């Protein structure tokens, strides 16, 4: 009799412990009794149930990141490896419907299967070099929009699609590198040509300045100025202590200066 009491107490204790589950923040609890949904969704907190006939299924409603490495086709028929992250979550009010339609393996059944197919469909619209360099944001947006159209009506919210890395075939990488090098060489040549043009312009301006100065100087010289300069030169010659022999045609003097010491020596002789 005592054994039966002990067994009954043990069963009651186990039942009391296992008849309560805690639904944490970011989760929704769903009661299932004998295979049927019971009482709708449960918000975070403790949920009491009879463990022999009922179970509480917890559905995560937090944002989930799924990282995928996918071989993607391109517009020119190549295949590139892409590292893509998908961020999504379940709408809390749709958690029960998600479980009933897709079970607890909903991520693989509905989310990732559509994600892979959509990523391949969108990548086939672009060339490999566009996926690698210029069209990443466009590809991310296109995948996001297309995936939303496929699965959001089932209770999912697509937060973001992030195209993290693209691994191109070696021949495409070499082609891209050659193109980049050619563009750099073209930019360098444009710089050199522009520099030479500026130098030629500088020399032209300098030559024009010299010519303008010469024109001004030639225009400013006349007979009166030349006559004045001849008179000043004669005055300078007269004030000099050396002997001079001046030969002139009346306009331009040609003169020879004799040192006074040499003249004195000649006089003594």
C-alpha positions in Angstrom: 0.0 0.0 0.0 2.8 2.4 0.9 4.5 1.6 -2.3 1.4 2.5 -4.3 1.3 5.8 -2.4 4.9 6.5 -3.1 4.5 5.7 -6.8 1.4 7.9 -6.9 3.3 10.8 -5.3 6.2 10.3 -7.7 3.9 10.3 -10.7 2.0 13.4 -9.4 5.3 15.2 -8.8 6.6 14.3 -12.3 3.3 15.4 -13.8 3.3 18.7 -12.0 6.8 19.4 -13.1 6.2 18.4 -16.8 2.8 20.0 -17.0 4.1 23.5 -17.3 6.3 25.1 -20.0 7.8 28.5 -20.3 7.3 30.5 -23.5 10.2 33.0 -23.6 10.2 36.5 -25.2 10.4 36.2 -29.0 8.5 33.0 -29.0 4.8 32.0 -29.4 3.4 28.9 -27.7 0.9 26.6 -29.4 -1.1 24.0 -27.5 -1.8 20.7 -29.3 -4.1 18.2 -27.7 -4.5 14.8 -29.2 -3.2 16.2 -32.5 -5.6 19.2 -32.5 -4.7 22.8 -32.0 -6.2 24.0 -28.7 -6.8 27.5 -27.3 -4.9 29.5 -30.0 -1.4 31.0 -29.6 0.2 31.6 -26.2 2.1 34.7 -25.5 5.4 34.7 -23.5 5.0 33.3 -20.0 4.1 30.0 -18.4 1.7 27.6 -20.0 0.0 24.8 -18.1 -1.0 21.6 -19.9 -1.7 17.9 -19.3 1.5 16.2 -20.4 -0.1 12.8 -21.3 -2.5 14.3 -23.9 -1.2 17.8 -24.7 2.1 19.3 -25.7 3.2 22.9 -26.1 5.1 23.8 -29.3 7.2 26.9 -29.3 7.6 28.9 -32.5 10.5 31.4 -32.8 9.3 34.9 -33.9 12.7 36.6 -33.6 14.6 37.7 -36.7 16.6 34.7 -38.0 19.7 34.8 -40.2 20.2 32.0 -42.6 23.6 32.0 -44.3 23.7 30.2 -47.7 26.5 29.5 -50.2 24.8 29.0 -53.5 26.0 28.3 -57.1 24.2 31.0 -59.2 23.8 31.1 -63.0 24.6 34.3 -64.9 23.2 35.9 -68.0 26.2 34.7 -70.1 25.7 31.1 -69.0 28.5 30.9 -66.3 28.1 29.7 -62.7 29.4 31.8 -59.8 29.5 30.9 -56.1 27.6 33.4 -54.0 27.5 33.9 -50.2 24.1 35.3 -49.3 22.5 36.0 -45.9 18.7 36.0 -45.5 17.1 37.8 -42.6 13.5 37.0 -41.9 11.0 36.4 -39.1 7.5 35.0 -38.5 4.6 37.4 -37.7 3.5 36.4 -34.2 -0.2 36.4 -35.1 0.6 33.9 -38.0 2.7 31.5 -35.9 -0.2 29.0 -35.5 -0.9 29.0 -39.3 2.7 28.6 -40.1 2.9 25.5 -37.9 -0.2 24.0 -39.3 0.8 24.5 -42.9 4.6 23.7 -42.7 5.3 22.2 -39.3 8.3 23.0 -37.3 10.6 22.5 -40.3 9.1 25.6 -41.9 12.5 27.2 -42.6 13.6 24.5 -45.0 10.1 23.7 -46.4 9.0 27.2 -47.4 11.6 29.8 -46.7 14.9 28.4 -48.0 13.5 26.5 -50.9 11.9 29.7 -52.2 15.0 31.7 -51.4 17.3 29.4 -53.4 15.0 29.4 -56.4 14.5 33.1 -56.3 18.2 33.8 -56.0 19.0 31.7 -59.1 16.1 33.3 -61.0 17.3 36.8 -60.3 21.0 36.2 -60.8 20.3 34.8 -64.3 19.3 38.3 -65.3 22.7 39.8 -64.7 26.2 39.3 -66.1 28.9 37.9 -63.8 30.8 41.2 -63.7 27.6 43.0 -62.7 27.0 40.6 -59.8 30.7 41.1 -58.7 30.8 44.9 -58.9 28.1 47.2 -60.0 24.7 45.5 -59.5 24.9 44.1 -56.0 22.3 46.4 -54.5 19.9 45.8 -57.5 20.3 42.0 -57.1 19.6 42.2 -53.3 16.5 44.3 -53.8 15.2 42.1 -56.6 15.6 39.0 -54.6 14.0 40.6 -51.5 11.0 41.8 -53.6 10.5 38.5 -55.3 10.8 36.5 -52.1 8.3 38.7 -50.4 5.8 38.1 -53.2 6.3 34.3 -52.8 6.1 33.8 -49.0 4.9 36.8 -47.1 1.3 35.8 -47.6 2.1 32.7 -45.6 3.0 34.7 -42.4 6.7 35.5 -43.0 8.4 38.9 -43.1 11.6 39.3 -45.2 13.8 41.8 -43.4 16.8 41.8 -45.7 18.8 39.9 -48.3 22.6 40.6 -48.1 24.9 39.5 -51.0 28.1 39.2 -49.1 30.6 37.7 -51.6 30.8 36.6 -55.2 33.5 34.1 -56.3 33.9 34.4 -60.1 35.6 31.9 -62.4 39.3 32.6 -63.0 38.9 33.7 -66.6 36.3 36.3 -65.6 38.5 37.6 -62.8 41.4 38.0 -65.2 39.2 39.8 -67.7 37.9 42.2 -65.0 41.4 42.9 -63.7 42.6 43.6 -67.3 39.8 46.0 -67.9 40.5 47.8 -64.6 44.2 48.1 -65.5 43.2 49.4 -69.0 41.0 52.0 -67.4 43.7 53.1 -65.0 46.2 53.4 -67.9 43.6 55.5 -69.8 43.2 57.8 -66.9 46.9 58.2 -66.5 47.3 59.0 -70.2 44.5 61.6 -69.9 46.4 63.2 -67.0 49.6 63.3 -69.0 47.9 64.9 -72.0 46.1 67.4 -69.8 49.4 68.3 -68.2 51.1 68.8 -71.5 48.2 70.9 -72.8 48.5 73.1 -69.7 52.2 73.4 -70.2 51.7 74.4 -73.8 49.2 77.0 -72.8 51.6 78.4 -70.2 54.3 78.7 -72.8 51.9 80.4 -75.2 50.9 82.9 -72.6 54.5 83.6 -71.7 55.5 84.1 -75.3 52.5 86.4 -75.8 53.7 88.4 -72.8 57.3 88.7 -74.1 56.0 89.8 -77.5 53.7 92.3 -76.0 56.6 93.8 -73.9 58.8 94.0 -77.0 56.0 95.7 -79.0 55.6 98.2 -76.2 59.3 98.8 -76.0 59.7 99.2 -79.8 56.8 101.6 -79.9 58.3 103.7 -77.1 61.7 104.3 -78.9 61.8 107.3 -81.2 64.5 109.7 -82.5 64.2 112.2 -79.7 64.8 109.5 -77.1 67.8 108.2 -79.1 69.2 111.8 -79.4 68.8 112.3 -75.7 70.6 109.0 -74.9 73.5 110.1 -77.3 73.9 113.4 -75.4 73.9 111.7 -72.0 76.6 109.3 -73.3 78.8 112.2 -74.6 78.5 113.8 -71.2 79.7 110.6 -69.6 82.7 110.4 -71.9 83.6 114.1 -71.2 83.6 113.5 -67.4 85.9 110.4 -67.7 89.6 110.9 -66.8 90.9 108.8 -69.7 91.8 110.1 -73.2 89.3 109.4 -75.9 89.3 109.2 -79.6 85.7 109.6 -80.8 84.8 108.6 -84.3 81.2 109.4 -85.3 79.0 109.8 -88.3 77.1 112.5 -86.5 74.5 110.0 -85.2 76.2 107.1 -83.6 79.5 107.5 -81.8 82.3 104.9 -82.2 84.9 105.6 -79.6 88.2 104.3 -78.4 89.3 105.0 -74.8 93.1 105.5 -74.2 94.3 105.0 -70.7 95.9 108.2 -69.3 98.9 106.3 -67.8 99.8 104.9 -71.2 99.5 108.4 -72.7 101.9 109.8 -70.0 104.5 107.1 -70.8 104.2 107.8 -74.5 104.7 111.6 -73.8 107.9 110.9 -71.7 109.3 108.8 -74.5 
